[in-house]
């Protein structure tokens, strides 16, 4: 009888445990060019470097909660600035959260960058 009770309790716990975030293939970011006041959508495939103005962006991972949970997308991103004749400058390395863009968005004199979503495919491909 004890074995049956253990199985029922174990099933109830696993059914109530929230699903683990699933890794995605593309981090979707938005970038603001403060000089032109234009907002750009930046698709950064995981592990590939993309450029936004003088910034080089490398998304290491992107995770999104399951639909049953409160919406949240988060990406671990490395951003550095490349300028001609000057060594690259590391500007940001860490997690960015879509629900809290001001918490970890990069603020630069010319550019702002923040995460908005994670996808398994790129819209531009």
BELKAWO-V74527 format. One record per run of one state. SS is the DSSP state (@ for helix, = for strand, . for the rest). FROM is the first residue (numbers start at 1). LEN is the number of residues. If there is no record, write none. Layout:
SS | FROM | LEN
SS | FROM | LEN
This chain:
. | 1 | 1
@ | 2 | 15
. | 17 | 5
= | 22 | 2
. | 24 | 2
= | 26 | 8
. | 34 | 4
= | 38 | 8
. | 46 | 3
= | 49 | 4
. | 53 | 2
= | 55 | 10
. | 65 | 8
= | 73 | 9
. | 82 | 7
= | 89 | 9
@ | 98 | 7
. | 105 | 1
= | 106 | 2
. | 108 | 3
= | 111 | 9
. | 120 | 6
